[in-house]
Amino acid sequence: MTDPFAGFEVLDLSVPLAEDLPCHWPTHQPFQHKTGNWFTTERRPSGSVYSRGPYATRWMALDEHTGTHFDAPCHFVPPPGSGLPGAGELGAVTAAQVPLGQLMGPAAVVDVSGLSEVDPGRSPLVPPRVLAEWETAHGELRPGDVVLFRTGWDAAYRRGTDGDGYLREVVLTERRPGWPAPDAATVELLLSRGVRCAGTDAPSIGAAHDPRPAHATGLGGGMVFVECLTALDALPARGAWFCFLPLRLEGGTGAPGRAIAFRPAG
């Protein structure tokens, strides 16, 4: 069998996970990664570590939307029969039920890093004209394309307090403006083009000041979103292939996973 990936480079578009990285939403479950078993019992500054055998394991506690992850429709669409506003059949579509094929396809990278917002805690919105201009330059979006919004926000994904500008200083203390995010009309345009997966190198596809419009419009239309990507600046506007493989999490409103891209070599 010939190598189907011959002539392509594999790029990792996933952020690393660690307790000192801003990989979780500030108001949600903090990411924890601790020693579960060590080769031998030891006393450490953080507490005693007990051994149940000569091997090492670690345990994790994390929110479904930790690090590079995707949003399933049920993240913002209430389940049918709940009586909640916006409830529908898509509210029953959980992480494990999203077809893997929906999470991969030709990458269409839209650079929105030039958009800025002056008000702390608010995101600059990406209007439909940005997509129209992109299509003029690179061709109309097609069904199956994966649209990736390159905001450049992943540059703020840093360790310790240096990483507070990624999320905490935007949504919690509102000390700085937020990341560029598509408005509802832009998401509707994606749906009209047959796009069923979009991603961003920002913490959320939704605006920092109001994440609902983009999420409810897209997820309510059957889309899924991959968030907290990185290294989108290494991809061409067209020509790469995107793939996200999430954990097969039953009942999940989303799931973390690994995002990669196949970029033509050279």
Short mmCIF file of the C-alpha atoms (twelve columns), coordinates in Angstrom:
data_MODEL
# 
_entry.id   MODEL 
# 
loop_
_atom_site.group_PDB 
_atom_site.id 
_atom_site.type_symbol 
_atom_site.label_atom_id 
_atom_site.label_alt_id 
_atom_site.label_comp_id 
_atom_site.label_asym_id 
_atom_site.label_seq_id 
_atom_site.Cartn_x 
_atom_site.Cartn_y 
_atom_site.Cartn_z 
_atom_site.pdbx_PDB_model_num 
ATOM 1   C CA . MET A 1   0.000   0.000  0.000  1 
ATOM 2   C CA . THR A 2   1.334   3.427  -0.900 1 
ATOM 3   C CA . ASP A 3   1.686   6.053  1.814  1 
ATOM 4   C CA . PRO A 4   -1.495  8.198  1.615  1 
ATOM 5   C CA . PHE A 5   0.334   11.032 3.393  1 
ATOM 6   C CA . ALA A 6   3.372   11.114 1.128  1 
ATOM 7   C CA . GLY A 7   4.195   14.689 0.229  1 
ATOM 8   C CA . PHE A 8   2.586   16.100 3.375  1 
ATOM 9   C CA . GLU A 9   3.931   17.319 6.707  1 
ATOM 10  C CA . VAL A 10  1.964   16.554 9.878  1 
ATOM 11  C CA . LEU A 11  1.446   19.592 12.104 1 
ATOM 12  C CA . ASP A 12  0.209   19.487 15.690 1 
ATOM 13  C CA . LEU A 13  -2.477  22.129 16.262 1 
ATOM 14  C CA . SER A 14  -3.151  21.161 19.899 1 
ATOM 15  C CA . VAL A 15  -2.180  23.141 22.988 1 
ATOM 16  C CA . PRO A 16  -0.357  21.264 25.787 1 
ATOM 17  C CA . LEU A 17  -2.198  20.576 29.047 1 
ATOM 18  C CA . ALA A 18  -0.669  21.358 32.439 1 
ATOM 19  C CA . GLU A 19  -1.840  22.742 35.764 1 
ATOM 20  C CA . ASP A 20  0.119   25.963 35.218 1 
ATOM 21  C CA . LEU A 21  -1.347  26.590 31.755 1 
ATOM 22  C CA . PRO A 22  -4.681  28.398 31.096 1 
ATOM 23  C CA . CYS A 23  -6.294  25.266 29.654 1 
ATOM 24  C CA . HIS A 24  -9.654  25.509 31.451 1 
ATOM 25  C CA . TRP A 25  -12.382 28.143 31.580 1 
ATOM 26  C CA . PRO A 26  -11.763 30.228 34.734 1 
ATOM 27  C CA . THR A 27  -15.207 29.518 36.223 1 
ATOM 28  C CA . HIS A 28  -15.140 25.777 35.481 1 
ATOM 29  C CA . GLN A 29  -13.364 22.728 36.907 1 
ATOM 30  C CA . PRO A 30  -9.620  23.471 37.115 1 
ATOM 31  C CA . PHE A 31  -7.373  21.016 35.334 1 
ATOM 32  C CA . GLN A 32  -5.617  18.680 37.771 1 
ATOM 33  C CA . HIS A 33  -2.921  16.117 36.999 1 
ATOM 34  C CA . LYS A 34  -1.486  14.248 39.995 1 
ATOM 35  C CA . THR A 35  0.577   11.188 40.811 1 
ATOM 36  C CA . GLY A 36  -1.618  8.156  41.386 1 
ATOM 37  C CA . ASN A 37  1.081   5.565  41.889 1 
ATOM 38  C CA . TRP A 38  4.877   5.674  42.017 1 
ATOM 39  C CA . PHE A 39  7.511   2.974  41.856 1 
ATOM 40  C CA . THR A 40  8.103   3.234  45.595 1 
ATOM 41  C CA . THR A 41  6.519   5.039  48.528 1 
ATOM 42  C CA . GLU A 42  7.977   8.526  48.959 1 
ATOM 43  C CA . ARG A 43  7.434   11.574 51.111 1 
ATOM 44  C CA . ARG A 44  7.280   14.755 49.055 1 
ATOM 45  C CA . PRO A 45  6.659   18.431 49.869 1 
ATOM 46  C CA . SER A 46  3.192   18.059 48.346 1 
ATOM 47  C CA . GLY A 47  2.431   14.983 50.467 1 
ATOM 48  C CA . SER A 48  3.232   11.311 50.674 1 
ATOM 49  C CA . VAL A 49  3.084   9.193  47.532 1 
ATOM 50  C CA . TYR A 50  2.232   5.561  48.112 1 
ATOM 51  C CA . SER A 51  3.213   2.638  45.939 1 
ATOM 52  C CA . ARG A 52  1.018   -0.293 44.968 1 
ATOM 53  C CA . GLY A 53  3.685   -1.735 42.739 1 
ATOM 54  C CA . PRO A 54  6.772   -0.851 40.685 1 
ATOM 55  C CA . TYR A 55  5.063   1.315  38.053 1 
ATOM 56  C CA . ALA A 56  3.954   4.926  37.575 1 
ATOM 57  C CA . THR A 57  0.474   6.314  36.869 1 
ATOM 58  C CA . ARG A 58  -1.115  9.741  37.101 1 
ATOM 59  C CA . TRP A 59  -4.771  10.762 37.357 1 
ATOM 60  C CA . MET A 60  -6.594  13.725 35.843 1 
ATOM 61  C CA . ALA A 61  -9.614  15.828 36.742 1 
ATOM 62  C CA . LEU A 62  -10.819 18.058 33.956 1 
ATOM 63  C CA . ASP A 63  -13.773 19.793 32.367 1 
ATOM 64  C CA . GLU A 64  -14.981 18.431 29.018 1 
ATOM 65  C CA . HIS A 65  -13.952 21.729 27.426 1 
ATOM 66  C CA . THR A 66  -10.296 21.652 28.481 1 
ATOM 67  C CA . GLY A 67  -7.427  22.536 26.183 1 
ATOM 68  C CA . THR A 68  -7.971  21.793 22.504 1 
ATOM 69  C CA . HIS A 69  -11.501 20.403 22.430 1 
ATOM 70  C CA . PHE A 70  -14.711 20.425 20.456 1 
ATOM 71  C CA . ASP A 71  -18.266 21.488 21.232 1 
ATOM 72  C CA . ALA A 72  -21.040 18.997 20.486 1 
ATOM 73  C CA . PRO A 73  -24.509 20.363 19.589 1 
ATOM 74  C CA . CYS A 74  -25.864 19.631 23.083 1 
ATOM 75  C CA . HIS A 75  -23.395 22.178 24.512 1 
ATOM 76  C CA . PHE A 76  -25.797 25.022 23.688 1 
ATOM 77  C CA . VAL A 77  -28.938 23.241 22.436 1 
ATOM 78  C CA . PRO A 78  -31.206 22.001 25.264 1 
ATOM 79  C CA . PRO A 79  -32.503 18.433 24.909 1 
ATOM 80  C CA . PRO A 80  -35.909 17.739 23.364 1 
ATOM 81  C CA . GLY A 81  -38.724 17.593 25.865 1 
ATOM 82  C CA . SER A 82  -36.888 19.774 28.368 1 
ATOM 83  C CA . GLY A 83  -39.253 22.679 27.859 1 
ATOM 84  C CA . LEU A 84  -36.274 25.032 27.653 1 
ATOM 85  C CA . PRO A 85  -36.037 27.769 25.008 1 
ATOM 86  C CA . GLY A 86  -34.329 26.528 21.861 1 
ATOM 87  C CA . ALA A 87  -34.723 22.853 22.750 1 
ATOM 88  C CA . GLY A 88  -34.602 20.429 19.846 1 
ATOM 89  C CA . GLU A 89  -33.388 17.113 18.501 1 
ATOM 90  C CA . LEU A 90  -29.825 18.375 18.201 1 
ATOM 91  C CA . GLY A 91  -29.827 18.790 21.961 1 
ATOM 92  C CA . ALA A 92  -29.603 15.007 22.162 1 
ATOM 93  C CA . VAL A 93  -26.430 14.850 20.036 1 
ATOM 94  C CA . THR A 94  -23.542 14.322 22.437 1 
ATOM 95  C CA . ALA A 95  -19.799 14.121 21.877 1 
ATOM 96  C CA . ALA A 96  -19.698 10.387 21.180 1 
ATOM 97  C CA . GLN A 97  -22.473 10.693 18.580 1 
ATOM 98  C CA . VAL A 98  -20.784 13.249 16.333 1 
ATOM 99  C CA . PRO A 99  -19.459 11.443 13.230 1 
ATOM 100 C CA . LEU A 100 -15.680 11.589 13.000 1 
ATOM 101 C CA . GLY A 101 -16.008 12.594 9.368  1 
ATOM 102 C CA . GLN A 102 -17.581 15.867 10.471 1 
ATOM 103 C CA . LEU A 103 -14.390 16.738 12.352 1 
ATOM 104 C CA . MET A 104 -12.079 16.583 9.359  1 
ATOM 105 C CA . GLY A 105 -11.819 18.080 5.915  1 
ATOM 106 C CA . PRO A 106 -10.045 20.636 3.724  1 
ATOM 107 C CA . ALA A 107 -8.864  23.528 5.879  1 
ATOM 108 C CA . ALA A 108 -9.952  27.047 4.987  1 
ATOM 109 C CA . VAL A 109 -7.876  29.372 7.172  1 
ATOM 110 C CA . VAL A 110 -9.343  32.849 7.634  1 
ATOM 111 C CA . ASP A 111 -6.970  35.418 9.126  1 
ATOM 112 C CA . VAL A 112 -8.884  37.713 11.502 1 
ATOM 113 C CA . SER A 113 -5.901  38.676 13.649 1 
ATOM 114 C CA . GLY A 114 -6.114  42.271 12.464 1 
ATOM 115 C CA . LEU A 115 -9.440  42.844 14.207 1 
ATOM 116 C CA . SER A 116 -9.197  44.561 17.577 1 
ATOM 117 C CA . GLU A 117 -11.530 45.782 20.316 1 
ATOM 118 C CA . VAL A 118 -10.871 48.705 22.619 1 
ATOM 119 C CA . ASP A 119 -13.315 47.824 25.400 1 
ATOM 120 C CA . PRO A 120 -12.061 45.373 28.061 1 
ATOM 121 C CA . GLY A 121 -14.012 42.149 28.314 1 
ATOM 122 C CA . ARG A 122 -15.434 42.446 24.792 1 
ATOM 123 C CA . SER A 123 -14.511 40.673 21.568 1 
ATOM 124 C CA . PRO A 124 -14.266 42.270 18.132 1 
ATOM 125 C CA . LEU A 125 -16.861 40.545 15.953 1 
ATOM 126 C CA . VAL A 126 -16.049 38.974 12.597 1 
ATOM 127 C CA . PRO A 127 -18.756 40.147 10.152 1 
ATOM 128 C CA . PRO A 128 -19.841 38.278 6.987  1 
ATOM 129 C CA . ARG A 129 -17.873 40.697 4.782  1 
ATOM 130 C CA . VAL A 130 -14.634 39.164 6.109  1 
ATOM 131 C CA . LEU A 131 -15.691 35.789 4.708  1 
ATOM 132 C CA . ALA A 132 -16.830 37.444 1.477  1 
ATOM 133 C CA . GLU A 133 -13.401 39.044 1.067  1 
ATOM 134 C CA . TRP A 134 -11.710 35.721 1.829  1 
ATOM 135 C CA . GLU A 135 -13.847 33.960 -0.798 1 
ATOM 136 C CA . THR A 136 -12.961 36.616 -3.374 1 
ATOM 137 C CA . ALA A 137 -9.293  35.863 -2.789 1 
ATOM 138 C CA . HIS A 138 -9.430  32.083 -2.320 1 
ATOM 139 C CA . GLY A 139 -12.670 30.802 -3.827 1 
ATOM 140 C CA . GLU A 140 -16.094 30.096 -2.388 1 
ATOM 141 C CA . LEU A 141 -16.324 27.841 0.633  1 
ATOM 142 C CA . ARG A 142 -17.561 24.350 -0.152 1 
ATOM 143 C CA . PRO A 143 -19.529 21.723 1.790  1 
ATOM 144 C CA . GLY A 144 -17.097 19.768 3.945  1 
ATOM 145 C CA . ASP A 145 -14.597 22.600 4.315  1 
ATOM 146 C CA . VAL A 146 -13.356 23.160 7.865  1 
ATOM 147 C CA . VAL A 147 -13.156 26.909 8.447  1 
ATOM 148 C CA . LEU A 148 -10.407 27.877 10.895 1 
ATOM 149 C CA . PHE A 149 -10.377 31.411 12.286 1 
ATOM 150 C CA . ARG A 150 -6.792  32.484 12.895 1 
ATOM 151 C CA . THR A 151 -6.951  35.122 15.619 1 
ATOM 152 C CA . GLY A 152 -3.375  34.838 16.909 1 
ATOM 153 C CA . TRP A 153 -4.789  34.533 20.429 1 
ATOM 154 C CA . ASP A 154 -2.789  31.366 21.077 1 
ATOM 155 C CA . ALA A 155 0.248   33.611 21.619 1 
ATOM 156 C CA . ALA A 156 -1.251  34.408 25.044 1 
ATOM 157 C CA . TYR A 157 -1.320  30.719 26.039 1 
ATOM 158 C CA . ARG A 158 1.547   30.917 28.554 1 
ATOM 159 C CA . ARG A 159 2.504   29.427 31.895 1 
ATOM 160 C CA . GLY A 160 1.623   30.887 35.284 1 
ATOM 161 C CA . THR A 161 0.438   34.463 35.625 1 
ATOM 162 C CA . ASP A 162 1.912   35.212 32.194 1 
ATOM 163 C CA . GLY A 163 -1.059  33.258 30.840 1 
ATOM 164 C CA . ASP A 164 -3.732  35.325 32.606 1 
ATOM 165 C CA . GLY A 165 -4.236  37.325 29.427 1 
ATOM 166 C CA . TYR A 166 -5.513  34.241 27.601 1 
ATOM 167 C CA . LEU A 167 -8.784  34.010 29.535 1 
ATOM 168 C CA . ARG A 168 -8.749  35.274 33.115 1 
ATOM 169 C CA . GLU A 169 -8.106  38.953 32.328 1 
ATOM 170 C CA . VAL A 170 -10.784 38.868 29.628 1 
ATOM 171 C CA . VAL A 171 -13.764 37.021 31.094 1 
ATOM 172 C CA . LEU A 172 -13.089 37.227 34.841 1 
ATOM 173 C CA . THR A 173 -11.405 40.513 35.709 1 
ATOM 174 C CA . GLU A 174 -12.209 42.185 32.351 1 
ATOM 175 C CA . ARG A 175 -8.869  43.971 32.268 1 
ATOM 176 C CA . ARG A 176 -8.236  43.435 28.551 1 
ATOM 177 C CA . PRO A 177 -10.231 43.124 25.315 1 
ATOM 178 C CA . GLY A 178 -11.140 39.699 24.005 1 
ATOM 179 C CA . TRP A 179 -10.342 37.615 20.950 1 
ATOM 180 C CA . PRO A 180 -11.952 38.065 17.507 1 
ATOM 181 C CA . ALA A 181 -15.091 35.937 17.187 1 
ATOM 182 C CA . PRO A 182 -17.630 35.425 14.378 1 
ATOM 183 C CA . ASP A 183 -21.042 36.979 14.822 1 
ATOM 184 C CA . ALA A 184 -24.260 35.032 14.257 1 
ATOM 185 C CA . ALA A 185 -24.610 36.269 10.667 1 
ATOM 186 C CA . THR A 186 -21.145 34.963 9.814  1 
ATOM 187 C CA . VAL A 187 -21.988 31.564 11.285 1 
ATOM 188 C CA . GLU A 188 -25.217 31.561 9.262  1 
ATOM 189 C CA . LEU A 189 -23.156 32.203 6.130  1 
ATOM 190 C CA . LEU A 190 -20.968 29.210 6.965  1 
ATOM 191 C CA . LEU A 191 -24.070 27.058 7.339  1 
ATOM 192 C CA . SER A 192 -25.386 28.270 3.991  1 
ATOM 193 C CA . ARG A 193 -22.118 27.137 2.372  1 
ATOM 194 C CA . GLY A 194 -22.467 23.646 3.814  1 
ATOM 195 C CA . VAL A 195 -19.726 24.092 6.412  1 
ATOM 196 C CA . ARG A 196 -20.343 21.758 9.351  1 
ATOM 197 C CA . CYS A 197 -17.133 22.256 11.331 1 
ATOM 198 C CA . ALA A 198 -15.321 25.451 12.266 1 
ATOM 199 C CA . GLY A 199 -12.444 26.116 14.605 1 
ATOM 200 C CA . THR A 200 -10.469 28.867 16.273 1 
ATOM 201 C CA . ASP A 201 -7.122  29.367 17.978 1 
ATOM 202 C CA . ALA A 202 -8.962  31.388 20.637 1 
ATOM 203 C CA . PRO A 203 -10.529 29.930 23.800 1 
ATOM 204 C CA . SER A 204 -14.031 30.034 22.289 1 
ATOM 205 C CA . ILE A 205 -15.759 30.453 18.940 1 
ATOM 206 C CA . GLY A 206 -18.124 32.791 20.783 1 
ATOM 207 C CA . ALA A 207 -17.430 36.347 21.813 1 
ATOM 208 C CA . ALA A 208 -15.966 36.948 25.260 1 
ATOM 209 C CA . HIS A 209 -18.863 39.234 26.205 1 
ATOM 210 C CA . ASP A 210 -21.624 37.001 24.798 1 
ATOM 211 C CA . PRO A 211 -20.748 33.503 23.571 1 
ATOM 212 C CA . ARG A 212 -24.339 32.457 22.916 1 
ATOM 213 C CA . PRO A 213 -25.127 33.891 19.431 1 
ATOM 214 C CA . ALA A 214 -22.312 32.103 17.595 1 
ATOM 215 C CA . HIS A 215 -22.711 28.877 19.570 1 
ATOM 216 C CA . ALA A 216 -26.500 28.694 19.420 1 
ATOM 217 C CA . THR A 217 -26.586 29.530 15.712 1 
ATOM 218 C CA . GLY A 218 -23.910 27.051 14.707 1 
ATOM 219 C CA . LEU A 219 -24.642 24.169 17.058 1 
ATOM 220 C CA . GLY A 220 -28.361 24.707 16.489 1 
ATOM 221 C CA . GLY A 221 -27.709 24.291 12.765 1 
ATOM 222 C CA . GLY A 222 -25.811 21.038 13.219 1 
ATOM 223 C CA . MET A 223 -22.281 22.447 13.225 1 
ATOM 224 C CA . VAL A 224 -19.530 21.571 15.670 1 
ATOM 225 C CA . PHE A 225 -16.705 23.833 16.846 1 
ATOM 226 C CA . VAL A 226 -13.071 23.026 17.643 1 
ATOM 227 C CA . GLU A 227 -11.599 25.524 20.096 1 
ATOM 228 C CA . CYS A 228 -8.216  26.321 21.670 1 
ATOM 229 C CA . LEU A 229 -6.229  25.430 18.578 1 
ATOM 230 C CA . THR A 230 -2.698  26.664 18.016 1 
ATOM 231 C CA . ALA A 231 -0.172  27.166 15.203 1 
ATOM 232 C CA . LEU A 232 -2.769  28.097 12.592 1 
ATOM 233 C CA . ASP A 233 -0.222  30.563 11.225 1 
ATOM 234 C CA . ALA A 234 1.669   27.537 9.884  1 
ATOM 235 C CA . LEU A 235 -1.207  26.676 7.525  1 
ATOM 236 C CA . PRO A 236 -1.917  28.149 4.094  1 
ATOM 237 C CA . ALA A 237 -5.295  29.746 3.414  1 
ATOM 238 C CA . ARG A 238 -6.106  26.639 1.369  1 
ATOM 239 C CA . GLY A 239 -4.321  23.385 0.669  1 
ATOM 240 C CA . ALA A 240 -4.046  21.723 4.096  1 
ATOM 241 C CA . TRP A 241 -6.232  18.957 5.523  1 
ATOM 242 C CA . PHE A 242 -7.579  19.302 9.084  1 
ATOM 243 C CA . CYS A 243 -8.413  16.461 11.472 1 
ATOM 244 C CA . PHE A 244 -9.614  16.452 15.081 1 
ATOM 245 C CA . LEU A 245 -9.987  13.204 17.040 1 
ATOM 246 C CA . PRO A 246 -11.847 13.663 20.348 1 
ATOM 247 C CA . LEU A 247 -12.282 11.285 23.233 1 
ATOM 248 C CA . ARG A 248 -15.320 9.054  22.670 1 
ATOM 249 C CA . LEU A 249 -17.115 10.538 25.653 1 
ATOM 250 C CA . GLU A 250 -20.665 9.250  26.123 1 
ATOM 251 C CA . GLY A 251 -23.056 11.981 27.195 1 
ATOM 252 C CA . GLY A 252 -20.388 14.640 26.711 1 
ATOM 253 C CA . THR A 253 -21.256 18.200 25.751 1 
ATOM 254 C CA . GLY A 254 -17.837 18.198 24.137 1 
ATOM 255 C CA . ALA A 255 -14.508 16.450 24.529 1 
ATOM 256 C CA . PRO A 256 -10.790 17.208 24.457 1 
ATOM 257 C CA . GLY A 257 -8.633  15.610 21.801 1 
ATOM 258 C CA . ARG A 258 -5.771  16.038 19.354 1 
ATOM 259 C CA . ALA A 259 -5.962  18.352 16.366 1 
ATOM 260 C CA . ILE A 260 -3.571  17.896 13.470 1 
ATOM 261 C CA . ALA A 261 -3.203  19.150 9.933  1 
ATOM 262 C CA . PHE A 262 -1.572  17.697 6.854  1 
ATOM 263 C CA . ARG A 263 0.258   20.481 5.019  1 
ATOM 264 C CA . PRO A 264 1.821   20.040 1.593  1 
ATOM 265 C CA . ALA A 265 5.559   19.556 2.085  1 
ATOM 266 C CA . GLY A 266 7.853   22.284 0.891  1 
# 
